Amino acid sequence: MNYENLHFNGNSLLSNDKIMKKLALYLYFFVVLLFESCAQSTDKTIQKPITNSFTANLVVDGLQNPWGMVFLPDGSILTNEKSGKLIHFKNSKKIHVKELPEIVIRGQGGLLDIELHPNYVENGWIYFSYSSGSGEGRGGNTAIMRARLKGDQLVQKERLYKGTPNTNKGQHWGSRLEFDDEGYLYFSIGDRGNRDVNPQDITRDGGKIYRIHDDGRIPDDNPFVDKSGAKKAIFSYGHRNPQGLAKNPETGQLWNHEHGPRGGDEINVVEKGKNYGWPVITYGINYSGTKITNETAKPGMEQPLYQWTPSIAPSGMTFVTSDKYPNWKGNLLVGSLAFQYLERLELKNNKVVYREKLMDGLGRVRNVRQALDGFIYVAIEGKGIYRLDPK
């Protein structure tokens, strides 16, 4: 609905009767859209656990949007609040870390994911993604930075990558971070609300997953390093808004999940140089109920390992390797923003064979990670970080 056209003044030529008819028409379309939206409010294909095998205990309270979290060797936790705060939770106290870069807080953007270098104990590098407004033009785009933590402040800050061009749009910044076994850093940038241009164009940032060295250099064997005009850091393309990135511990492959529109959230095995199809192929539709495309498959474009319809709005993901949860070992855990639960997915031969909802109704699950101590930690908007303690 265009609310700019809904105005009245003393010079209006509309009679009261016409005004009421116009209001009734607007109300009708509003109700239609509301029911279309509510049609996705349930998912009958997921199971509820017969018995709870854990207790969810709140370990860090008072967080509004804990986008990223990482666990330091001393047992403390670093968590990113989307509002631009980096919080160090240590000895039951919250320490606000200083000297962060300038962060654009717009729409879905802000201070996003955080990750440790695989050799953090030796080099102390911390990596994080955020919405950056520096550079050309107004607006902003997703950036990746590394820094070290000294006391209560960041030092030796180095910006490794920033998407271009800037845009004033507030949606689809991505962004998750993950290292592989060879020490490459992968990160995601969403399509930035420009779906018809960015995801399928390798000369533009947005709608991509990227691979760089830990210091920001571009690997010589990246798939598009020899393509004229291409963004050399691109590893795969045709993505919409990836907010989950994790290394499969059994295969070493990178997995991601990403938001579809209305339906068509996806899990993908991310492979070098592959095109994942957005928006040429998708299992989702526009939020208004209209079609985006008639195609769900096309030669040269990858099929998802799994797709959710209705959309769960996935955020955060982790593979369970801990012996603390023997019945979950090898499973995938994914947060749901829309349905407000943690989803457990059992896998067999790279296929989802069973789905179960955990922590149902506790809140919008923003992130889930397995920590160094083997426990699963779950970040919930408006509440904080919970630890799942097995019974």
LINLIN-V582303 format. One record per residue. RES is the residue in one letter. PSI is psi in whole degrees, -180 to 180 (none if undefined). Layout:
BEGIN
res=(RES RES)
psi=(PSI PSI)
END
This chain:
BEGIN
res=(M N Y E N L H F N G N S L L S N D K I M K K L A L Y L Y F F V V L L F E S C A Q S T D K T I Q K P I T N S F T A N L V V D G L Q N P W G M V F L P D G S I L T N E K S G K L I H F K N S K K I H V K E L P E I V I R G Q G G L L D I E L H P N Y V E N G W I Y F S Y S S G S G E G R G G N T A I M R A R L K G D Q L V Q K E R L Y K G T P N T N K G Q H W G S R L E F D D E G Y L Y F S I G D R G N R D V N P Q D I T R D G G K I Y R I H D D G R I P D D N P F V D K S G A K K A I F S Y G H R N P Q G L A K N P E T G Q L W N H E H G P R G G D E I N V V E K G K N Y G W P V I T Y G I N Y S G T K I T N E T A K P G M E Q P L Y Q W T P S I A P S G M T F V T S D K Y P N W K G N L L V G S L A F Q Y L E R L E L K N N K V V Y R E K L M D G L G R V R N V R Q A L D G F I Y V A I E G K G I Y R L D P K)
psi=(139 99 -17 -24 -6 86 157 143 177 -22 4 140 -4 133 166 -37 -43 -37 -45 -38 -39 -42 -40 -38 -44 -42 -39 -49 -35 -45 -40 -48 -36 -45 -34 -40 -43 -18 -18 12 -4 154 104 -4 -9 147 153 141 143 -44 148 129 8 167 132 113 128 120 -26 115 175 30 140 -47 78 85 -48 152 148 156 122 157 -25 3 -4 168 134 129 138 124 134 -26 -4 17 132 118 129 111 108 133 42 16 148 120 123 116 138 174 39 160 170 128 132 121 101 123 -120 1 158 -146 121 -113 168 144 151 148 143 -29 42 -38 -36 -39 -15 12 133 135 141 155 150 165 116 137 1 160 -154 146 -179 176 -149 178 172 137 156 132 152 154 171 152 121 109 -120 26 156 138 164 45 134 117 123 -29 148 129 149 159 168 152 150 -5 147 1 160 59 -12 -137 132 160 145 137 148 -176 -18 1 8 144 126 145 160 146 128 176 -3 29 12 65 -31 -4 -55 -50 -32 2 109 -1 -1 148 158 132 33 162 135 156 127 166 166 -17 9 -9 152 126 140 -24 17 150 -23 21 -26 5 125 127 -7 153 113 -20 -9 134 -41 163 -180 30 157 -67 80 119 23 133 124 148 127 117 -22 -39 -19 -2 155 130 147 159 156 152 129 -175 -108 96 164 22 145 150 131 147 115 121 151 122 3 153 121 9 -21 134 17 -41 143 153 0 172 171 156 -27 -11 -7 162 145 -43 158 -4 131 -7 150 142 138 0 138 144 144 151 -34 149 141 121 116 162 137 -10 72 143 123 144 150 146 140 120 -7 143 -9 -20 71 -33 -11 -3 129 -4 165 133 133 135 146 120 -42 -46 -7 55 168 129 132 127 120 139 145 120 47 33 145 120 -13 142 141 140 134 155 39 126 3 -24 177 115 112 -34 156 135 150 126 175 -28 2 -9 152 132 138 126 126 131 139 -2 -69 -151 126 147 134 108 117 144 none)
END
